[in-house]
Amino acid sequence: MRPFEGVTILEFSTMITASLAAMMLGEQGARVIKVEPTEVGDPLRYIGTQKGGIASIFANCNRGKESIRLNLKSPDGQELIREMVNECDVLIHNFRPGVMDKNGLGSEQVRSLNPRLIYAAISGFGIQGPLGAAPAYDPVIQAHSGMTAAQGGGGQAFIKNLMCDKLTAYTACQAVSSALYVREKTGEGQHIDLSMLDAAMFFLFPDAFQNHTLLDEDVAVQPLLSDMLYEMTLTSDGGLTMSAATEGQRAGVLRALGKESMIDDERFNTLEKLVANLQEYRSILAESFLELSTDEALELLQKNDVPCARCHTLEEALSQEQLEVNDSIEIQDHPLMGALRAFRTPARFGGEALDIGSPAPAHGQQTDTVLESFGISPNRISKMKEDGVVA
């Protein structure tokens, strides 16, 4: 049994955060109903590589869901959602603060109809304050959170990946899971507020803010862990990464390079001395690595149990034997998109990988079947289509 079987989620979202959070809950058994505007739906459908009118990034965040097209600005559409809420467990959205309230679907409004409902509202910056109503996308949150500064080098650099969107989604998934657990014990739902800014800074704080945590004047400031770990090691024909975090692993690197004498070298034989003379230490190792090919260096490091890796291209990453052993990837057949690659949810329950959900739905693909499952008659559905309430 998947953990959230029997849970029904209403998702109102654009782009990544709420979509990915709901998909992860769906992979773990929840029924996810994605409510999209009647005109174009979630704009993520149309961004980047696509086939059959559906973008791959949308497919990667929305598999296993049912899509309905509904005019949320219509009073009849709002009333329809209020009826559906009575039979749902979770409502999640990532609209700006106040939008759902204007549509008569704010937390207090719908939770008064269903006190067991968990209402998760994701915003960019929070519901109040100078940025409460400001629009937010991933690069904006990277800049506000200090993520661009945390990349090192003394300047600012973006992570060219929707990092803040996705980590907010993971945080939302965890929060909703906790709320469902509390409801099992108390019988009561609750409201959850989550801002992308808070999620990003909480994510960064353990290491990126390690020099901004201790506040007394006598603090001994040391180099950031990230400055010690994240550096490409160049070889004669390319490069690799290695992370020698323990004394044993550092000795392993020296043995791999035939530099055992440096283990007892007075300049480097304690962590404090090593940190103080880090540049000299790295310079000596760099010269030795340049005498080896990448394959030779990796073989020597692996023999000495040093964590290391070739930096893969995306194609190489997908073709790793380890992923095949882990049964991490499945090829699906989508009626509109054709063959597509899907990556399984990482958590294994009882040692078994969860099944990947059905491919992402077309816009409004399940409008009729979803509404009928909530007891809406075919005649009423037809009338709502005529009135532009659903499509």
N, C-alpha and C positions, 0 to 999 in steps of 0.2 A: 504493500500500500504506500502510495506517495504521501508525504507529510500533510499536504493541504487539500487532499481530496474532500469534496463537499463544500469547499469555500468558493464563493462567487465574488468576483471583483468587477466593478465598473471603473473603467479607465477613461479619463478625459485628458488628452495630452497632445502636445506637438513636440517633435524632435525626440531627444534621447531619454531624459531623466525618468519620467513616469513610465514611458514605454518599456525601457529596459527593466525597471524594477518590477513592473507587472508581468513581463515575460518570464523573469526568473521565478516569481511566485507560481506562474502557470506551469513552468517546467516541473515544479514540485507538487503539482496536482490540482491547483486552483483552476476554476473556469474563469477566463478573462474575456470580458466583453468590452471591446474598444469602441467608444462612441465618437464618431467623426462628423464634422460638418458636412452638409449635403453637397456643397459645391465641389471642393477639391480634396477634402479630407486632410489628413496629417501631411504637412508639406515635406516631411522626411521621405514620403513616397517618391519624390521627384528629384532627389539630390544625388548626383553622381551616377556611377555605372548602373545600367538598368536594362531590363527586357520585359516586354509585355506590360509596360506601364508601371512597373514596380521596381524601385531602386534596391540594390543589394544591401545598402545600409539599413533600409526599412525592414527588409527580410530578416536581417540579423538582430533586430530589436523587437520583432512582433510575431514570431512564429507561435503557433499553438493558440492563437486568439480567434475570436469571432468579431467581425466588424459590422456595425450598423451605422447607417447614415441618418443623422437627425439634425433638425434645425433647432439649436439650443436657444435661439433668440425668440422662438415662437412660444407663446403661453401654453399651447397644446403640447409642444415638445417638452417643455419644462414639467408639465403635469405628468407626462408619460414617464419621465425619469423618476419623479417622486413616487409613482406607483411601483416602479421596478426596485427602488431603494428598499422597499419593505422586505424584499426577498434576497437582498445582497448582504454580504459580510464586510466588504471593503469598498470604499470609494477613494480613488487616488487621482490627483490632477496636478499639473504644473503651470496653471494660469497665474497671471499677476494677482496680487492681493486685491480682493474686492470683486473680481470678475464673476465668480460663481455666486456671490451674494446678490449681485445685480440681476442674475438670472434666476433668483429664487432657489438656488441650490447650495447655499452656504452651509457650513458645518452645523450650526445651531438649527437651521431650517430643516435639514433632512434628518439630523439625528433626533429631532423631536418626534419624527415619524417612526424611526427605528433606533431605539437606544442601544442596541447591540452593534450598531454600525461603527466601524473604524474608518475615520475620515482623515486621509493623509494629504496635506497641502504642501506642495513644493514650490518655493519661490526663489528668486535670485539672491536677495539680500535679507529677507525677513519681512515681517508685516508692518513694521514701523520704521522710523528713522529717516534720515535724509535720502537714502537710496531705496526705501521701501517700495516705491512705485516704479523704479528704474528697470528698463529691460536688461536682460542678462543672457549672454552666450558664453560658451566655454572660454574663449580667449580673454573676455572681460573679467571673468572670475579668476583665471590664472593671474592676470595682472593685479587685481585687487588683493588676492590672497598672499602674494609674495612668492608664488610658484615660479614666476619668471626669474626672480632674483636667486632662488634656491638652486639654479642650474650651475652656479659657480662661474669662475672666470672673471669675476669683478664687474660683470655687466648684467644685462637682462636677456633672457632667451626663452622662447616658448617651447613647451613640449608639443610637438606637432602630432597630437593625438587628443581626442576629446576626453581628456583625463578627468576634468571636473564634472562633466556631465555624467560620466560612468561611475565615478566614486560616489556621487550623490545618489545615483540609482541603487548602488549596493547599500548605502546607508539607509535609504528609504525601505528597501527590502528587509533589512534587519529590523528596522523600527516597526514595520507592519507585523513581522513575525512575532516580535515581543508583545505587541498589543493583542494579537490573537491568543497568545499564551495567557496573558492577564485575563482576557475575556473567558477563557476556559475555567479560570479559578473564581471569577467574580460574576460572570454573566453580563458584564457591562462593556460596551464599546468605549471609544474615546477619540479625541481629536489629536492629531499629530501635525505640528509645524516643523518644516525642515527647510533651511536656506542653503543654497549652493555655496555661499561664502563660508558659512559655518562648517559645512561638510568638508570643504577643501582645506580650511585651516586646521581642523581637527586631524585630518589625514596627514598634513604636512608636519604638524607640531612635534611629534616625538624626536625627529632627527633634524629637520630644517631649522627648527627654533631652539635647538639645544643650547646655543649661545645666548638665547634670550629668555631662559627659564630661571636660572639662579640670579637673584637680585642683590645679594650682598656685595660690598666693595672688595672683599678679599677672595673673590672667586678666581680660581686658576683656569683661565681660558685656554682651551686646547683646539687643535684643528678639527674641523667638522669631519664626521665619519664619511660623508659623501666625498670630501676632498681626498680621502685616503683610499677609497675603493674604486671610484669611477674614473679610470684612466686607461686608455688603450695602450696595450703593450705591443710595440712594433717588432716584427720579425723580418727576416731577409726577403720574404715574399708576401707580406701582408700584416696581419695583426690578430691579437686575441685579447681576452680579458681574463684576469685571475683575481681571486679574492682570498688573500692570505690573512685571515682575521685573527688566528690564534698563533701562539708561539710555535706549536708543532707544525702548523702550515707554513709559517715563515721559514722555519728550518727546512721544510720540504722543498721550498723554492730554491734555497741555496744549494741543497744537495742535488737538485735537478740540473743546476747550472755548473756543478763542480766547484762551488764556492763555499764549501763546508767551513773553511777557516773564518768566514765572516760571522759564523754563529757565536763565536766567543770574542769577536772584535770589540774592543772597548768603546768604539763609537756607536755600536748598534746592539749591544748585548742585553739591554733592558728596553722596555717599551718607551720609557721616558727619553732615553738616549736616542732611540730610533726616531721618535717624533721630532726631536731637536735636530737631527741630522738627516731628515727624510729625503731632502733633495739630493744629497751626496749618495745616499743608499740607492735611490732610484736610478741615478746616473750610472752607477756601477752595473746594476742589473740590466739597464737598457742596452749597454754595450754588448753584454753577453747574449741577450735575446736576438740582437741583430745578426749574430753569427749562426742562428738556427732558422730553419724554415718553420712555418706555422705548425705543420704536421709533427715535426721533430720536437718542437717545444711542448705541444700538447701531450705527446706520448710521455715525455720526461716528467711533466707536471702530474699527469694522471698516475704514473707509477709511484709518485711520492704523495699521493692523496691530497693534492692541492686543488681546490675548486677552480675550474677554468673552463673556458669555452671559446670556440670560434664564433665570431659575430656573424650570425646567419643572415642571408637575404630572406625576404618573406617566403620565397619559393622553397629555400632550404629548410626554413622553420617548419613548413607544412609537411615536408617529406621525411622528417625525423622518424627513425624506427621506433623511438620511445612513444610517440603518439599512437602508432599502430598497436603497440603492445597495450597501451592504456585504453584502446578503443575510444579515442577522443573525438574522432571525426566521422560523420556519416554523410553520404551523398544522397540527397533527396531529389525527387522529381516534382517540379511545380507545374501545374497546368498552364500557367502563363509565362513563367520565367525559365522553364526548362530545368536542366540539371543544375543543382546548386550544392555547395559545400556548407555543412552546418557543424558547429563545434558544440559538443555536449556540455551541459552544465557541470562544473568541476566536482561538486560534492557527490560522494558515493554513499548511499544509504544501505547498510547491511552488506557492504562490499560490492553492491551492484550499481552500475551506471543507470541513470534515469533515461527513459526513452525521450528522444527529441520530439517536440510537439509537431503538429501538422504545419506545413509551410505557411508563411504569412498570408493573410487573406487579401483578396481584392477589396477595393473600396465598397463597403456596404454589402459584401458578399452574403452575409448571414442575417440581413435585416429582418426578413420575414420569419425565418426559423427561430431567431432569438425572441422576437416579440411574441410569437405563438407560444414559446416555452414559458413565457410569463403570463399566459392566459389571455393575451390580446387576440380578439377574434379576427378572422380574415377580412370580414366586412369593415371592421374599424381600421385595419391596416390599409385597406384600399382607399378608404375615405381620407386617411392621413396623407397618403401619397398624393391624392388629388389636391389636397390643401397645402402641399409642400412641407408638411411636418417631418416626414421621413422620405427616404428614397432608396 
